[in-house]
Amino acid sequence: MGATSTASKNKYNKKAYENFNVRIKPELFARIDAYCKENNLSRSQFLQKSIDTFAPFHKEDI
């Protein structure tokens, strides 16, 4: 991948997404990671599904 392509993707990602860094115990990470692998989910998808399940909200409220 060329430098221009990488720079373009980085610029888009910076504008379109936020970072969410957390520190969790290794045991919890292992549980989440195993669940994601068993269910063919990314950790981002896991987080989205967890939020939708346990803290639902209406998109128009944002």
N, C-alpha and C positions, 0 to 999 in steps of 0.2 A: 504494500500500500504506500502510495507516495505521500510526501510531506504535506502537499496541498490538500489531499483528501483527508488526512488525519487532522489537520488544522480545521478544516471545514466541519468535520464530525464533532470535534471538541467544542467548537463555537456553538453548534446546534445543541449539543448536550448541555452545555452550560446555561443556555437560554431556556431549554425545555424541561430540565430536571433539577431537582434539589438532591443534595447528599444527606444521608441519614446514617450516621455512624453510631454504633452501640457497642458496649462491652458486656459480654455475657460469660457466664461460667462455661467451661469446656463441656460439661455434661449436658447443659441446655443446648449448646451449639450442636453437639453430636445428635441429640434428639431431633432438632430441626433439620439438620442435614440429612439424616436417615429418612425422615418423613418426606422431604423434598425428593430424594432419590427414588423412594418407593412409589411416589405419586407423580413422578416426572414433572416436577415444578422447579422453577428457579426460586431462590430465596426472596426475590422481589415479588414473585407471584404468591408465595406463601404469606408474605406480609400483607399483601392486598387482600387475599382471601380471609386472613385472620381479622383484619380491620372490618371488612364487609360483614363478617359473621358476628363479631363481638362488639363492635362500635359502629353500627350502620348510621349513615347520614345521607341527607339528600344533596345531590350535587348542586342544586340551586341555592343551597344555604352557604355555599363556599364563596 
